[in-house]
Amino acid sequence: MYDYISIHSNDYTKKVKSGLLEQYLTSNLDFEKVRHLTFCKELHGDRIWLRGIPADLDGNYAIHTLDSVE
């Protein structure tokens, strides 16, 4: 099962720095950094994964599909 959330600036016009997000997830929520914008944590015997998708200032982002990256 997948859940999606969006993390963005208040007015969508500024970037959220991945370093600040990484620090929050590892320091405050005890996630382990696997690679850039990918984190995991074990919770009640299940592995929880967080994967970020970089977006530009207009909110456009890349989607990984079976054929390619769009």
HUSULJO-V410479 format. One record per residue. RES is the residue in three letters. D_FIRST is the distance of its C-alpha to the first C-alpha in Angstrom with 2 decimals. Layout:
res: <RES | RES>
d_first: <D_FIRST | D_FIRST>
This chain:
res: <MET | TYR | ASP | TYR | ILE | SER | ILE | HIS | SER | ASN | ASP | TYR | THR | LYS | LYS | VAL | LYS | SER | GLY | LEU | LEU | GLU | GLN | TYR | LEU | THR | SER | ASN | LEU | ASP | PHE | GLU | LYS | VAL | ARG | HIS | LEU | THR | PHE | CYS | LYS | GLU | LEU | HIS | GLY | ASP | ARG | ILE | TRP | LEU | ARG | GLY | ILE | PRO | ALA | ASP | LEU | ASP | GLY | ASN | TYR | ALA | ILE | HIS | THR | LEU | ASP | SER | VAL | GLU>
d_first: <0.00 | 3.80 | 6.85 | 10.22 | 13.57 | 17.01 | 19.71 | 23.12 | 26.74 | 28.10 | 29.69 | 27.50 | 30.67 | 30.33 | 28.14 | 26.11 | 27.33 | 24.76 | 27.13 | 26.99 | 23.20 | 23.30 | 25.97 | 24.15 | 20.91 | 23.04 | 25.84 | 24.42 | 20.86 | 21.67 | 19.15 | 20.53 | 21.20 | 20.32 | 21.80 | 22.39 | 19.47 | 17.17 | 16.78 | 15.30 | 15.94 | 15.77 | 15.07 | 16.09 | 15.80 | 12.26 | 12.16 | 10.73 | 11.17 | 12.66 | 13.89 | 16.50 | 17.93 | 21.68 | 23.19 | 26.86 | 28.87 | 28.24 | 24.47 | 24.23 | 21.67 | 20.90 | 18.01 | 17.41 | 17.59 | 18.54 | 22.13 | 22.68 | 22.07 | 22.98>
